[in-house]
Amino acid sequence: MAEPGVFLIHGLGGTQYDLGSMHKRLKNAGFVTHALTLPGHGTRPEDLSGVKMEAWLEAARAKYREIVGQHEVLHVMGMCMGALLALEVAKLERHAKGRLVALAPPVYIDGWATPWYRGLRPLLYRIPGLPERMKVAEEEPYGIKNEQLRAIVKAKFERGENFHYGWVPLACIREVDRLRAAAMRGLDQIACPTLVVHAREDELTSLRSAHFLVERIGSGKRAGQARMVVLEDSYHMVCVDNDREIVGKHVLEFFNANAAGGFGMNRVDPVMAPAEMAELLASARRVLEQGDFAGLYCLGIPDFAWLQPGRNRGSGAFSGSKGLRRLRKWTDEGASFSAFGAAVINAGMAVQPATLLHRGLASPGVLAVQMRKGKLLEARWFPDDLDAEDSHFGGEPLPDGPSEQEKAFEAAAALSRTLRKAPDNAILLAMYALYKQGSQGDAAGERPGIMDMVGRAKHDAWAARRGMSREQAMTDYVALVNRLKDGESQEA
C-alpha cells in the first residue's frame, strides 16, 4: 500500500494498546499502524514465568516479516522493553525500509527509584525455583510524573483492572536482562536512522542509556544517523506523561510527517488536485446514496474511520475492517444519505450538506470528509438535530475497543505462544485456520501453487472454514488453545 506503516511494540507487562494516543496520532498523520501482544502478555502475570526472551523476539520478527511487504515505507517503534525488541528487530531483519524509534530504552537499570539490591538479581536467578515464585510488583510512581494521571493508574491497580500487569515474576526480569544484553551487542549494525527519546528524570533508567545508544548506533556505517531527544518533565512512561505532546511532535517530524496532522488538523496534499478530490468525493456520494458502507471503506485507507455522533446504538468511531463490521449492525437496517448539496473542497477536506435517511427519519446535516493521496482518511457526520437522531435510533452506543470475546481471542493467541511443545501438524493447521477465520473472515486470494505445499495446506485449512461466523471461529480457537494449555499443565 502507498500509505507508510509504523510497527509499534509494547513494553513489559502491557499489551498492544499500551502506546495510547500514539496510534491515533500516527493514523491522523496518514500512517497505518501495526501492533502485537507479546507472548505471556494480555492474560495473567503467571503466564510470563515460562516465556523466554526468544519467544518475544520471534513474535516481533514474525509480525515484522508479515507487514514489511505491505508498505513502501515501514517504521519501527518500541517503548521500554519494546524499544529493546525494536533494536533487535532492526538488527536481525536488517531493517532499511524506514526509521527506528526507541522510547525510554532500559539499557541501564540505574534510575533514582530502582531498588538498591538491583545488582543482586543475577544471584537470585541461580536459586532453584525462586525466579518463578518471586513477584516483582509495580509500585509508585508507576513511571508517571503527572500526579493526577498517577492517581488514576493507582486506582486502576487497586480495583484490579487488567489494563497492565500489577506484578511480574522475577524469571521475567531475567529474560529482560538477557534481551538487554543481546540488544547492547552489535548496535553499529543498525543501518536505519534512529531516534532515541528519554526523560531526564526517568526513575527506571538514567540518561546514560540514551547516550550509549546514540553513540554506538552513530558509530556504524552511517555516522550521525542516531539522535536523541531529552524530556524535562516526565518519568519513564513518556507516551502518557507530561511531555507526551513533545514525544508525538518529535516522532512525527522524525517520520517526515506534518506534526499538525497528528492532531487531525487539515493537511495540504499536493498529490491530489482539486479535480481528483472532487472525483473521489463523487464516488463517496454514490456509495452513500446506495447505503453501501462497505463500498465507502473500499475508497479509504485500511484504517478509514466513520464517525457517527450521538448517544444511540448507531453512534461511535468505526475504524478499519473491524469498525465496518460493527457499523454494519446499524447500516444493514437500510441507512443511506441523499439530498447532497454543493461541496466546499480545500486542503484535503470536503464539506457538504446531506440528509441521513433511515426508516422514516430524514435528518439533515453536514458531512465532512478528509482525503489524502487518492484515499479517504475519515468521514464525520454532523446532524443539525442530534437529539432527533438519538430519539429515533435509541439504545446505547456500541462499546468502543475490543469486545470481551475479541479480548479472549487475542489472549488465546498470546497464550498459544507459551506452549512448551509444538502441537502436531493437524492441530497447527486447525489453529491457523480458526485464527484466520476469526480475525479476517472467509479465506481470500488464490490458492498457492503445488510447489508451495505449506502455503497450500494452510490456505486449504482456512478455506474449509468458509461460511463459519467470526464469532464461532473465535470461540473454537479459544477452546482449542485452552485445551492444549490445560493438557500441558496436567502433564507437568
C-alpha positions, 0 to 999 in steps of 0.5 A: 500500500502507498500509505507508510506503516509504523510497527509499534511494540509494547513494553513489559507487562502491557499489551498492544494498546499500551502506546495510547494516543500514539496510534491515533496520532500516527493514523491522523498523520496518514500512517497505518499502524501495526501492533502485537501482544507479546507472548505471556502478555494480555492474560495473567502475570503467571503466564510470563514465568515460562516465556523466554526472551526468544519467544518475544523476539520471534513474535516481533520478527514474525509480525515484522516479516508479515507487514514489511511487504505491505508498505513502501515505507515501514517504521519501527517503534518500541517503548521500554522493553519494546524499544529493546525488541525494536533494536533487535528487530532492526538488527536481525531483519536488517531493517532499511525500509524506514526509521527506528524509534526507541522510547525510554530504552532500559539499557541501564537499570540505574534510575533514582527509584530502582531498588538498591539490591538491583545488582543482586538479581543475577544471584537470585536467578541461580536459586532453584525455583525462586525466579518463578515464585518471586513477584516483582510488583509495580509500585509508585510512581508507576513511571508517571510524573503527572500526579493526577494521571498517577492517581488514576493508574493507582486506582486502576491497580487497586480495583484490579483492572487488567489494563497492565500487569500489577506484578511480574515474576522475577524469571521475567526480569531475567529474560529482560536482562538477557534481551538487554544484553543481546540488544547492547551487542552489535548496535553499529549494525543498525543501518536505519536512522534512529531516534532515541527519546528519554526523560531526564528524570526517568526513575527506571533508567538514567540518561546514560542509556540514551547516550550509549545508544546514540553513540554506538548506533552513530558509530556504524556505517552511517555516522550521525544517523542516531539522535536523541531527544531529552524530556524535562518533565516526565518519568519513564512512561513518556507516551502518557506523561507530561511531555507526551505532546513533545514525544508525538511532535518529535516522532512525527517530524522524525517520520517526515510527517506534518506534526499538525496532522497528528492532531487531525488538523487539515493537511495540504496534499499536493498529490491530489488536485482539486479535480481528483478530490472532487472525483473521489468525493463523487464516488463517496456520494454514490456509495452513500446514496446506495447505503453501501458502507462497505463500498465507502471503506473500499475508497479509504485507507485500511484504517478509514474511520466513520464517525457517527455522533450521538448517544444511540446504538448507531453512534461511535468511531468505526475504524478499519475492517473491524469498525465496518463490521460493527457499523454494519449492525446499524447500516444493514437496517437500510441507512443511506444519505441523499439530498447532497448539496454543493461541496466546499473542497480545500486542503484535503477536506470536503464539506457538504450538506446531506440528509441521513435517511433511515426508516422514516427519519430524514435528518439533515446535516453536514458531512465532512470528509478528509482525503489524502493521496487518492484515499479517504482518511475519515468521514464525520457526520454532523446532524443539525438535530442530534437529539432527533437522531438519538430519539429515533435510533435509541439504545446505547452506543456500541462499546468502543475497543475490543469486545470481551470475546475479541479480548479472549481471542487475542489472549488465546493467541498470546497464550498459544505462544507459551506452549512448551511443545509444538502441537502436531501438524493437524492441530497447527493447521486447525489453529491457523485456520480458526485464527484466520477465520476469526480475525479476517473472515472467509479465506481470500486470494488464490490458492498457492501453487503445488510447489508451495505445499505449506502455503497450500495446506494452510490456505486449504485449512482456512478455506474449509472454514468458509461460511463459519461466523467470526464469532464461532471461529473465535470461540473454537480457537479459544477452546482449542488453545485452552485445551492444549494449555490445560493438557500441558499443565496436567502433564507437568 
